[in-house]
Amino acid sequence: MKSINAAKIEDCIGLRKQGCSLGEIANLTGLGKSTVSVLVRNVPLNKKAVRRIEKLKKAARKKASIIRMKKIDDKVVVIRNELLDLLQGWKTLNKEQALIICSLLYWAEGSKKESCVTFTNSDPHMVQIFLYCFRKAFEIDEQKIRALIHLHEYHIKDKEKNYWSQITNIPLSRFNNSYMKPHTAKRERAEYHGTIRIRYYNSEIATRLKMTYNVLSGLVLRV
């Protein structure tokens, strides 16, 4: 550290005692922030000074958080635009594209043992995507689609049935009796609408979905 005259050191100490931050002291004295930190690190502070410094730290953290979130938002916009350019051809899905998406979702969330198509999830958006692709990829008989929702005791059954009926475009008449399970969680989740199980009784389609993701994974891994 370069030699600093006594008057400047006293200025730093006095400003610190008033509750000035390191940055404020550096700006007012013309010294580097690291130098100021060394000079005032042992300065005793009264409660008023401590409160002011803590308030400044809190404001600085909030500002940094806003800047960080802005950078993240900017990156998200850039990535989204890149993907929109990359996936231009997927704006309107053809049957083959729908089959691939549907099979991959089924691989993740579908039943692997049953001879019918059974898909279970609690994410409304994922359920909508699965059903959209399922209906696009196959010539299905809507009368064969059945739904069942798993709810906690705090759910209002009719309200949640109506919610999932709108999400899935499956009439209430094709919903089986809801399964009510005891609520053991510590808190209720207002945004959680239970889990829906969608079932379509067609063994050939179930087999085709399973074979699609198996063949696709084999091509990707060159198995």
Sequence and secondary structure as in RCSB ss.txt:
>XXXX:A:sequence
MKSINAAKIEDCIGLRKQGCSLGEIANLTGLGKSTVSVLVRNVPLNKKAVRRIEKLKKAARKKASIIRMKKIDDK
VVVIRNELLDLLQGWKTLNKEQALIICSLLYWAEGSKKESCVTFTNSDPHMVQIFLYCFRKAFEIDEQKIRALIH
LHEYHIKDKEKNYWSQITNIPLSRFNNSYMKPHTAKRERAEYHGTIRIRYYNSEIATRLKMTYNVLSGLVLRV
>XXXX:A:secstr
     HHHHHHHHHHHHTT  HHHHHHHH   HHHHHHHHTT    HHHHHHHHHHHHHHHHHHHHHHHHHHHHH
HHHHHHHHHHHTGGGSS  HHHHHHHHHHHHHHHB SS SSEEEEES HHHHHHHHHHHHHHS   GGGEEEEEE
EETTS HHHHHHHHHHHHT  GGGB   EEE   SSS  TT   EEEEEE  HHHHHHHHHHHHHHHHHHHT 
